[in-house]
Amino acid sequence: MTISAAALYRLKSDARRGLLENDLILERFFRRYADGLTEEQGAVLTQLLALSDNDLMDLLIGRVDSVVALGEVCSTPTFLALLGRLRER
């Protein structure tokens, strides 16, 4: 099931970050994939957006593939697919 308009709005609001690089990556992601986000992807994205700017940047640019704060979420297929989309150029 796709994510509701209200949930998508909250995600986009939470995506406004302190680092311009994060903002640019997240903006590109939402332009490409916002219409097809599922509730499960939205839940994972919510957890990603709760990370500190530096931890999120490390994930987005591929410096790391997981962070301790996310625990086992980092090994789920939804997380891996979402991270792959976020890393697309």
RAKA-V320272 format. One record per backbone hydrogen bond with DSSP energy under -1.0 kcal/mol. NH is the residue of the N-H (numbers start at 1). CO is the residue of the C=O. E is the energy in kcal/mol with one decimal. If there is no record, write none. Layout:
# RAKA-V320272
NH_CO_E / NH_CO_E
This chain:
# RAKA-V320272
3_37_-2.9 / 8_4_-2.4 / 9_5_-2.2 / 10_6_-2.0 / 11_7_-2.3 / 12_8_-2.6 / 13_9_-2.2 / 14_10_-2.6 / 15_11_-1.4 / 16_13_-1.2 / 23_19_-2.0 / 24_20_-2.6 / 25_21_-2.1 / 26_22_-2.8 / 27_23_-2.6 / 28_24_-2.1 / 29_25_-2.2 / 30_26_-2.5 / 31_27_-2.1 / 32_28_-1.8 / 33_29_-2.9 / 34_30_-1.8 / 36_33_-1.1 / 37_34_-1.1 / 39_1_-1.9 / 42_38_-2.4 / 43_39_-2.1 / 44_40_-1.9 / 45_41_-2.9 / 46_42_-2.2 / 47_43_-1.6 / 48_44_-2.2 / 49_45_-2.6 / 51_48_-1.6 / 56_52_-2.6 / 57_53_-2.5 / 58_54_-2.4 / 59_55_-1.8 / 60_56_-2.8 / 61_57_-2.5 / 63_58_-1.6 / 64_58_-1.6 / 70_67_-1.3 / 71_68_-1.3 / 73_70_-1.8 / 74_71_-1.2 / 75_72_-1.8 / 76_73_-1.8 / 80_76_-2.4 / 81_77_-2.4 / 82_78_-2.4 / 83_79_-3.0 / 84_80_-2.0 / 85_81_-2.0 / 86_82_-2.4 / 87_83_-1.8
